[in-house]
Amino acid sequence: MIHNRFIFIFLSFYFISCSNNYDEVKNINKVELVPAGLTKDFVLKYTDSAVLKATLKSPLNIDFTNQPFPYSEFPNGLEIEFYDEIEGTTTVSSDYGIVYYQTRIVSLEGNVTIKSPDSSFVKSEQIYWDPEQEWLFSEKKVLFSSDDYTIRAKRLDADRSFKLLKTGKLDGSFLFTEN
């Protein structure tokens, strides 16, 4: 009888002291991302041979280059101006941006707009950019617009000048002149 009471008390303490909180178990191995740096009113100027080629501006830059897969985040949007002596200035803006340093890919999300010096523009909800290959791509709907045309496409795969261009299904209006 005393033996049974001892077992009952032991088991009672055992079950009371152990909790099965799944959320706590999940968080045991969770690593908190702590940025290497945080910059407000971020401005970066890119030069080549003492010539200004581009300016990147953002209200906030969060630098995660201390992570195994380093990246920089622009959670409050960004604007990039590309300067070309011959063609003029091209402006790129979005609500959110992230630069992945190992893959050298830039992801632009939310109200992405690319404005050319001739006032034509491209709009999408997301565009990826490979600066080394000077290549743009998106699997989201894309709008191309100029004085001569308005085109909507299901996807985008293009070089920076849009001379090499692949899209999905198209619709829109075009202005043709007769010769």
Secondary structure as GFF3:
##gff-version 3
##sequence-region A 1 179
A	DSSP	alpha_helix	2	17	.	.	.	ID=ss1
A	DSSP	alpha_helix	22	27	.	.	.	ID=ss2
A	DSSP	beta_strand	37	48	.	.	.	ID=ss3
A	DSSP	beta_strand	51	64	.	.	.	ID=ss4
A	DSSP	beta_strand	71	74	.	.	.	ID=ss5
A	DSSP	beta_strand	78	84	.	.	.	ID=ss6
A	DSSP	beta_strand	88	94	.	.	.	ID=ss7
A	DSSP	beta_strand	96	100	.	.	.	ID=ss8
A	DSSP	beta_strand	105	115	.	.	.	ID=ss9
A	DSSP	beta_strand	121	130	.	.	.	ID=ss10
A	DSSP	beta_strand	135	138	.	.	.	ID=ss11
A	DSSP	beta_strand	142	145	.	.	.	ID=ss12
A	DSSP	beta_strand	149	153	.	.	.	ID=ss13
A	DSSP	beta_strand	156	159	.	.	.	ID=ss14
A	DSSP	beta_strand	165	167	.	.	.	ID=ss15
A	DSSP	beta_strand	170	174	.	.	.	ID=ss16
###
